[in-house]
Amino acid sequence: MRLFAFCEQAHFVFSITVSAHIMRHTACTRMAEKRIDVKVLQYIMGHAHIDVTMDVYNHVSEMSRIESEITRLDSVAIS
């Protein structure tokens, strides 16, 4: 493979587009993972209705609860 072709492929693989929207969504997802109150997230994100915040970020807290319950069940099964 020629060097130029390799560089083109590497550029394609490593070129990641990060927009302000992606950064905003990532920041709010991380806050939801840390169990920040949903009303606080609504305020930070500027959503007019809590439904928007809940629809987009509620899945994060649900997954966290499921993972903690599985861990708890594992510890009970081992005992």
C-alpha positions in Angstrom: 0.0 0.0 0.0 1.3 3.4 -0.9 1.9 5.9 2.0 -0.7 8.3 0.6 -3.4 5.7 0.5 -2.5 4.6 4.0 -2.7 8.2 5.2 -6.1 8.6 3.6 -7.4 5.5 5.3 -6.0 6.7 8.7 -7.6 10.1 8.3 -11.0 8.5 7.5 -10.7 6.2 10.6 -9.5 8.8 13.0 -11.5 11.8 11.9 -14.3 12.2 14.4 -16.8 15.0 14.1 -17.8 16.4 17.5 -20.5 19.0 17.5 -21.8 21.2 20.3 -24.9 19.1 20.4 -22.9 15.9 21.0 -20.9 17.6 23.8 -24.1 18.9 25.4 -25.8 15.5 25.2 -22.7 13.7 26.6 -22.4 16.2 29.5 -26.1 15.7 30.4 -25.8 11.9 30.1 -22.8 12.0 32.5 -24.8 14.1 35.0 -27.7 11.6 34.7 -25.3 8.8 35.4 -24.3 10.6 38.6 -28.0 10.7 39.5 -28.4 14.5 39.3 -32.0 15.4 40.0 -34.1 15.4 36.8 -35.5 18.9 37.5 -31.9 20.2 37.8 -31.1 18.5 34.4 -34.2 20.1 32.9 -33.0 23.5 34.1 -29.4 23.0 32.9 -30.6 21.7 29.5 -33.2 24.5 29.1 -36.0 22.1 28.3 -39.4 23.8 28.7 -41.1 20.5 29.7 -39.8 17.8 32.0 -41.1 15.2 29.5 -38.3 16.0 27.1 -35.6 15.6 29.7 -37.2 12.3 31.0 -37.6 10.9 27.5 -34.0 11.5 26.6 -32.1 10.9 29.8 -34.3 8.6 32.0 -32.9 5.5 30.3 -29.5 6.3 31.9 -30.9 6.0 35.4 -32.9 2.9 34.6 -29.8 1.1 33.3 -27.9 2.2 36.5 -30.7 0.8 38.7 -30.8 -2.5 36.7 -27.0 -2.9 37.0 -27.1 -2.3 40.8 -29.9 -4.8 41.3 -28.0 -7.4 39.3 -24.9 -6.8 41.4 -27.0 -7.1 44.5 -28.6 -10.4 43.3 -25.1 -11.7 42.5 -23.9 -11.1 46.0 -27.0 -12.8 47.4 -26.5 -15.9 45.1 -22.9 -16.2 46.2 -23.7 -16.1 50.0 
